[in-house]
Amino acid sequence: MAAKRHNQDAIEAALIRNMRKVSGGVGRTKRSAVRLAIAQAMRDGDLRHDDFLPPEKRLAEILGVSLGTVQAALLQLQQRGDIVRRSGYGSRIVSGERFASSIWHFRFVDRADGKRLAFTDEDIAIDPVAEDGPWTDFLGPGGRGGYVRITRRMRMSNGAPCAAQMFLRDAAAPRLKRIDPGELNSVNIRYYLQDAFGLVTASASTVVQATSLGKTMAGLLGLPPGTQALELQARAVAHDETPVYFQRILVPSETCALAF
């Protein structure tokens, strides 16, 4: 059932307001602006689980972009697990569905009540990494360009911090460290790597272990050193088993758990 008309009016007003705020980013594409405007409406509660977005043509009209730009932005949100799109049915918000792709077989849940957790905030940084680490054995030597790291700091719906770091060989994605990190906000990075660099992930193995946060990772999460956490290490490969990326995700184990 479609959202009520008065709710649609409020949704459109929120999207227009958000679009004005995000459109001025240096180097930001119109597609990213549309995606960020919708994502912000979700974080602010203007768009909630089971709400419908305005039709694609209407979105293009009120946001001042082409229909193709709207469709590209919605595809990224669909890949991220934020919306469900069906022809003739519309685009519906499905909060808390991230990591829903077949490559991931788990969800983050609140330890207190077992409810699925969604992300309410996000900060992204991209930087070169010269030193070796746990990613080296999997990816191999970084070579002349070393590695590139994507760091995402997030806040979950129960208030718990979450940090994710993805490492790639710089030679595999040589332009990655030069893009505006904002282009990766509310994007499924796996699909971005596929579209931008031809890095197709076929499968991934994930190891989960308990850890005590050292100074660096504790600082990344904004928690005291020694805090107990769950660390997920994922190793993604292409169809020919060539390594694509190494990723680690950290969440405090006192407030968060995994459901498989």
Helices and strands as residue ranges (DSSP letters): H 5-22, H 30-44, H 56-63, H 67-80, E 83-86, E 90-93, E 107-110, E 119-129, H 136-139, E 147-156, E 161-169, G 170-172, G 176-178, G 181-184, H 189-197, E 203-212, H 215-221, E 228-237, E 243-252, E 256-259
